[in-house]
Amino acid sequence: MDRAVRTVLLVDGSATMLYYHGILLKRLEYAVLTASSAEEALKIMEETMPSIVLTALLLPGMGGSDFIKKLKSYDRTAAVPVIVLTAEEDADVRSACLNMGCIAYMIKPAEPNRLFRTIQTALEPTPRANIRLNTSLKAVAGEEPARGLAEHTEYATTISEGGFYLRTLSPRPMHTLIPVRIFIKDHEITAKAEVLYSHVMKEGRFTVPGMGMKFVEISDEDRSFLRSFIMEKLTDDIMPGS
């Protein structure tokens, strides 16, 4: 079952940081609202209540600390989790933010994996352990193509360190263990995966046919390569200063 889309309100006076975190959060599959000031953020929240707020401390007009205090003082917004994004580490400021009820204090630009895990922990009853990347990677499941389907190429359409979704016209039964190969750039990942669920093509219903699979055997080298590939794609063309 697909999870509900969570909305993140991102507040920062820096256009560069708004762009970086906004695109990153979209790639992490969140809906994103942006504001360049606390006043603008409060107006947005009159119409739309976000699932979580990420705010800088240095803002034009009302400062980030006063913004957070306002959020925590209103019954309507008090329960919304807040993450602070700041340019410098300061133990006293960190302590003050946590004492105001913030769930985390991060140096910006935020590291994708930590940001993802923090938001997941705050919002999801069953947090995802790994970032899931939408992609299109050629893949092979089994020792050879399924009978009669040799002309069809299979693709991993989402992938994480823990597994992937294989688009295929020949999904296997649940709990089947299958050797798999996934081709990323000039690297071939070889692993063994278990089928967790599958979808077949049905008339009148649009569901990409295929199967969700969990890695049960994968080398440390391949897992490390996959982790680096996911981080590279998440921050591709948006990292400040790149």
Secondary structure, DSSP 8 states (H G I E B T S, - for coil): ------EEEEE-S-HHHHHHHHHHHHHTT-EEEEESSHHHHHHHHHH---SEEEEES--SSS-HHHHHHHHHHSTTTTTS-EEEEESS--HHHHHHHHHTT-SEEEESS--HHHHHHHHHHHH-SS--SS--EEEEEEEEESSS--TT-TTS-EEEEEE-SSEEEEE-SS---TT-EEEEEEEETTEEEEEEEEEEEEE--BTTB----EEEEEEEEE-HHHHHHHHHHHHHHHHTTTSTT-
